[in-house]
Amino acid sequence: MELLGERWAMLVLRELAYGARRFSELKGDLVGISANVLSQRLMELEARGLVRKARLPPPASVQVYEATEWGLEVVPLIASLGRWAARSPWHDPTLQMSHVSVMMSLQTLISPALAEGLDVRIGFQFGDTGYVATVRDGRLEVNRTNVENCQVVFSGAPSDIAAVIHGGAPFELIRVQGDMELARRFVKLFPLPTKVETS
């Protein structure tokens, strides 16, 4: 907790789970964080060896932030905390989520039993950002990359795609291309954990 205990620190590191991000991207996806607090958290995480600055190659040539190898080791713990939090009676799967949060939730919540026998590539297009999720051996591997050679592609706002997969919203809320039967099976692979009972 001394490494990650400050407010926003864990969420900043979560947003770097699938690759480097610009400051403006981080601020846009971390709803409610101020530029000053984000700058402070990035400096602290960098000083602790969890995050480093990098520069994209030309023609972009812009500064980005990326998790170090050690920083990435905490990502499964962050994902597990997300699964734990989803058991809360007050969890709302329709609240705003970043594309990183959506993809991490899929990796965390996939049911090996429901995914048995599947060997597929599923694409996700969130504006300019693409991911390919590969389902194989009951597991889901995620790569932030161009969406190519996928049997199904889901396109839309992260929160809308999350609402379809986790909240049971209709496909009409987003754009779905490809094998519709597979798409309908895919969205059922991620049951939310049982809610805790409060007395």
Secondary structure, DSSP 8 states (H G I E B T S, - for coil): -TTT-STTHHHHHHTTTTS-B-HHHHHHHSTT--HHHHHHHHHHHHHTTSEEEEE--TTT--EEEEE-HHHHTTHHHHHHHHHHHTTSTT--TTS---HHHHHHHHHHH--TTTTTT-EEEEEEEETTEEEEEEEETTEEEEEES---S-SEEEES-HHHHHHHHHH---GGGSEEEE-HHHHHHHTTS----------
